[in-house]
């Protein structure tokens, strides 16, 4: 065990929060949540942030006394959140493509940054895109270091990924406060514009669940959970119900007086590791410029 760590063995099945409250010398629930949020708690050598994680007898819980070093920023628009022998999780800022749109493009992308990063260790190392975010969408992205794992995660995306949540600032007062949008999306390959129909028109069935976090009458801050992952899904569906994402000129938002970007952020990514089978949780804070203006 490294210095600066406390290691505890589990003797009975219980939630992680209950275990830490019992073992950590009278710490408050708030203090324990802070340990989890700052990624100071590991279970069997994997970082765990869920307070209700189900511990089993003989699990080993390690608590670091100090917060881990700030995540490695690989580029002004990309930082490394998690890395092991198989996967990379990164957080990208708006303005950075996930991958080049044409083979001959020399534009810097999340993919090209990560390819250079892994090849610094070994020139034969590779990197493979598991999923993508639009250029103007910020947030969490997952890459694989092995082609077979990339294919496995793509083929089993809906079972491997247990939670994928976004936050979006949209125009108008969204009602009801929580709902599910179901529509069929089709893409015009010439314009790359996606269209939504609330009747089955042969397009791709797309399902988005949303909850309004806050609102001021003119704007609403939403949390959205994707049941499907189609191109431009959130942007198209929000525009289709009359609440385009702020700053989304492609799908009907006007020039924004409150934010100089597309107000869409991939906040949470939970998945089961394809090799270790451990559940992993990653979360990025809501961007500061998404704060809801008072009116």
N, C-alpha and C positions, 0 to 999 in steps of 0.2 A: 504493500500500500504506500502511495506517495505521501510525503509530508503535506499538511494542510488539508487532509481528507479524513472524514469519519466513515468507517465501513461497518455496516450493520447487517446481520443475517436474519432473515424472516423465518419465524417458527410456526406461523399460522396464516391462513389465507385471509387477506383483508385489503381494503383500498389503500393506496399509497398515502393519501392525506392522513387517514387514521393512524397508520404506522408511524409517520413522521411526527405527528402530534404527540404520540406516546413515547417516542424515543429521543426527541430533540430538546429535552430539558425545559419543557414548559413554553416552547415557542407558540406564538399566536397563529391563527389560521392565515392572517395577512402575511406574516413573516414566512410561513411555509410556502404560500403562493408565490412570494417574491423569489424564493429559492428555485422553484420550478420555472418561473418565467425567465429567470436569468440563466437557465440551463446548468444549474449547479448540482442537479440530482441525476444519478445514473442507476439503472437497474440491470444487473448482469452485464455491465460495461457499455450499455447503450443509454444515451441521454433520454430522460423521460420528463415530459412537461405536463402530463395529464394528472390532475389531482385524484381522479377516480380510477387510475390504472390498477388493475387487479393483481396484487402480489400473491405469490404462491410459496408454500414452505420451501426453504433452502434457497430462495432468491437472495441475492446480495445487493443491498442498497448502499451506494456510496454518495456522500454529501461533501462537496468541495466548499471550503471555507471562503474562498475568493471566487469572484465571478471570472469566467473564462475571458481570455483576451478578446478584444474586439475582432469581429470576423474580418477575414482578409479581403481587402479591396483589390481586385485584380485589374480594375479599370475605373475611371471616374463614373461610368454608368453600370458597373457590375461588381458585386461583391460575393464572395464565397461564404455560404451559410453552413454547408455540411459536405464532408468528403469521407469516403472509405474506399476500399479496394474495388468497389463495383459501381458506385453511384456518386453523383455530384448534385447538390441542390444549391442554386444561386438565386440572388435577388437582383433583378435588373431595374433600371430606371427607365422612365419614358424616353422615347427617342432612339432606342437601340433595337434593331431587328434581332429576332431569335436566330435566324439563318438567312443567308443570301437568297434573293428572289430569282437570280439567274446564275448559272454555273460560272460565267465569266466575270461576275461582279467582284470587285476588290473592296467593297464596303466593309468596315469593321462591324462584326455581329457578335452576339453572345457566343455563338458556335466558334467563330475564329479566335476569340479571346481564350476560350477554354481549350481549344486545340493547341494553341501555343503554350498554354500553361501546363498541360499534361506532357507535352513533348519536351519540356525543359528537364523533366525527370528521365525520360527515355524517348528517343526519337521514334520508336515504333509504337508508342502509345496512341490510342485512338479515343475519339469522343463521339457519342451518338445521341441525336435529339430524340427525346421521349415524347414531348409535347411542346406546343408553341404558345407564345403570347403575341398579340399585335404589337407593332412598333410603338404605338403611343400608350400601350397598357404597361403599367409597372407591376412588379411583384415577383412571386416565386416561380422558378422553372426547374425542371428535373431533367438531368442528362445521365446517360449510362456510359460506362467505360468499356462495355462489351456489346457487340452487335446482337448476340443471342438474347441478352437481357433486355435490350431495347425492344426487340420483337416480342418477347414474352410480355413485357409491360404494356405494349400497345395492344396486343391481342387480348389481354386480360384486364384492361384499364378499369372497367366498371366494377371488378371485384377486388383488384389490388388497391385502388384509390378509394379510401373510405370517407373522405371529406375534402371537398374543393370549394372554397368560399372566396367570394370577391366582395369588395365594397365599391359602390358607385354613387356619385352625386348626380342626380337627375333633375330635369326641369319639372316644375309643377308640384302640386300636393297629391302624392300618390295615395289612392284609396282603392280597395281596403288596405289596411296597414300590413297585412300579410296575405299572400296569395301564391298560386302556381300558374305560370304561363305555359300553355301548350300550343305550339304551332308547328307548321311544316315549312322548312327553309329551303330555298333554291338559290343557286348562284349563277349569275350571268358571267360566263368565263371571259367575255370581251371586256367588261367593265369591272370585274371582280366585286360587283355590288351584290349583296345578298337580299332576298325578298322573303317576307313572311306571309303565310296564309293560315287562317284559323280553321280552314278545312283541309282535309287530306287531298293534296293536289299532286301526289307522287314525289314530293320533296322529302327531306330528312326530318323525321319527327324530332322535335326539340323541346326539352322540359327544363324550366328554370323556376326555382322557388325563391321568393324574396320576402324580406321583413324590413319594414321601415324603422330605422334606428332613431332618426330625428327629422324634423321638418319645420319650416318657417312660413309655409304658405306658397312661397315662390319656388323653393327647392326642397328636395327630399334626399336624405342620406340613407342608402339601402345596403343591407347585407344580402348577398345572393348566393345560392347554392346550385351548382350545375348537376343535373341528373344525366345530361348528355353534354358533349363537348364539340359543338359545331363552330365553323368559322363565323366570327362576328356575332355569336349567338346572343349575348347579353345586349349588345348595341342594337341589333335588329329588333329583338323582341321588346325592349323598352321603348324604342321609337314607335313600334306597332301599336302599343297601348297608349300612345300620346305623351310619353315621358322620356324623350331622348336623353342620353347621357350628356352632361354638360361638356361643351367643347367638341362634340362629335358632329362636325359639319357634314360629314359624309352621309349621316343618317338623320339630318333634320334639325340639329341644334344650331341656334344662331351664334353669332360672335359672343363669347362669354365675357361679362364685365368682372367676373370674380376669380377666374382661374385661367391660366395660359397653357392649358394642356387638356387632353382627354381625361376626364375624371373617373377612371376605371383602374382598379388595383387588385391584383391577385393576392389576397391577404393570407389565406390558410391553405396548407396542403398536408393531408394526412394519408399515409399509405403503408401497406405491409411490405417490408423489405423482401425482395424476391429471393434472396439467398439465406439470410439469417432468420426470416419470418418474424422479425420483431416489428411491432407497430411503431411508426415514426410520426412525429408531429412537428410541423414547422409553421411559424406565424410571423408575419411582418406587421409593424404598426401601421395604422391608417395614416396616409401622408398628411403632413401639417396643412397643406393648402386645400385639403378637403373640408376644413372646418366650415361649418354652416354659417353663412353670414346672417346677421340679424336684419330684419326689415321693419 
